[in-house]
Amino acid sequence: MCRFSLIPLAAVTALLLASCGKELRSDIPGEDTPLPIAFSAAVDGITKASGEIPSVEKLRGAGFGVFGCYTGLNRYSESSVSSDFMHNQQIIWTAGDAWDYDPVKYWPSGEGEPGAGLLGHHVSFFAYAPFSDGDSSFPAVNPAGYCIPSFCNPVEKGDPWLLYRLHPDVDRQVDLMWAEPLLDRSKPQTADRLTFTFRHALSCVGDNVTVACTSAFIGALQAAYGSSYDTVQVILQYAGIECTLLEKARLVLWNRGEPNWQAVTSEGGSVLRSRTFFSGEQELWRYEAAGHVSQRSNWQGNGMGIFYIPLSTAGVVQSATVTVRYVIRRTRDGVSEEEGRSVSSTFTLDGDSADGVKRGIRISLQNND
């Protein structure tokens, strides 16, 4: 399983800057009754890689961050606006379908403007998960803070964004999810919750790994040694992966239905990340001359994959090298001899652009290995 630490963070009140220097409310005497903005969450594309956020239950522990852009009577597509209405506001789960935050923001109705309350005033919302407080000082205990260390400035014009970088420890790497934007929302008639649907922004390589002997390989070994030895075995001793990956990139939270990654070229580009899938001894095939018994079994590992950013850049070619080491053990009259072998395969990870791509790996031992 992609064994990635996803540590729930303590509730932290984020700095909220009101658009135009004031908090936009609709609780002025004589105006509409104030209605708080409320949120809910769902997870799309459920997967089983450990460390991912595969369900709403996992998301409840992680929380999420929200950016809100107030555009008045204009729509988001017509505006140059900043995310100062809500800026990385932490949303935490409380019970049932309820997600809360503090201080509460209210639906704007254009207080003090002609026709206030008669025309819909628009707010567009963007979200990501898990929530990060942007404190990258303690990567071991606050991996989300390290992996998501910075955001757009609250007064910066344009689409809200966050910076994501790979954790140096693959056992603490952090899943990243983005929500489909909720554009041009206006004050509803009832206290309905806005539901964010979250999807995976990262891809994963090696979450499911299989090592097996091909039938041709087994046939060749049996033909070569079966008549000369009492027992012939193929024993797996090691399987692992080393990846060259893009270290960081910017995820823009406005998108067209897939993660909107943008390259960040500062501080170089690539890093190495590796993981051992298996170390020890696992029998893959066994032949007993007495009775001509041939037994074959595969080795499988799950949830140990490595996250990577699905973005192709000119300066970094993302790739993975898988290495397997095994021995052919032959026994005759109680005396064993071994022949060690190793096989490696390298493949590129570039070209992945869809969210949640999971690359499984199957290593088939053949005659020429």
Secondary structure, 3 states (H helix, E strand, C coil): CCCCCCCCCCCCCCCCCCHHHCCCCCCCCCCCCCCECCEEEEECCCCCCCCCCCCHHHHHHHCEEEEEEEEECCCHHHCCCCCCCEEEEEEEEEECCEEECCCCCECCCCCCCCCCCCCCCEEEEEEEECCCCCCCCCCCCCHHHHHCCEECCCCCCCCCEEEEECCCCHHHCCCCEEECCEEEECCCCCCCCEEEEEEECCEEEEEEEEEEECHHHHHHHHHHHCCCCCEEEEEEEEEEEEEEEECEEEEECCCCCCCEEEECCCCCCEEEEEEEEEEEEEEEEEEECCCCEEEECCEEEECCCEEECCCCCCCCCCEEEEEEEEEEEEEECCEEEEEEEEEEEEEECCCCCCCCCEEEEEEEECCCC
